[in-house]
Amino acid sequence: MKHLAILQAFLGTALVCGSAQAGQISLVSDTEVCESEIPPGKAVIVQATRSEGSVFLDVISELNCAYLPDTPELREYRDAATVLLPTKSPSGAAAMCVCAHKMRFEIKDLYEGVRTIYYVQDGTALGHTGAP
């Protein structure tokens, strides 16, 4: 039992330390564009910049015409961060077309050791960029 208490104390400390370093992400803009600027052979365009203590991730990605971006999630592990974006259909329908979206995410308190930011949409890794 003593070992279990020590393990629980360690895990509790690790979780507190890990959550103290975790960044926060929000989708600050989403614009549907008429023509895709994604070059052939690429699934997405991902670019990151740093300004006023935040990292801004600009993404151009295609979504089903009936879908919109949902609430993003940020995961950090060692020198990598992953932005996960689920999409949703307000009507519950799907369309036979895709439409490009220009999205901007703001990441606050990104761990300074992050070197690469991955972009995952609906469970599929589509691209990555270097962290600024």
Sequence and secondary structure as in RCSB ss.txt:
>XXXX:A:sequence
MKHLAILQAFLGTALVCGSAQAGQISLVSDTEVCESEIPPGKAVIVQATRSEGSVFLDVISELNCAYLPDTPELR
EYRDAATVLLPTKSPSGAAAMCVCAHKMRFEIKDLYEGVRTIYYVQDGTALGHTGAP
>XXXX:A:secstr
 HHHHHHHHHHHHHHHHHHHH  EEEEEEEEEESS    TT SEEEEEEEETTEEEEEEEEEEETT EE   EEE
EETTEEEEEE EE TTS   S EEEEEEEEEEES  TT  EEEEEETTEEEEEEE  
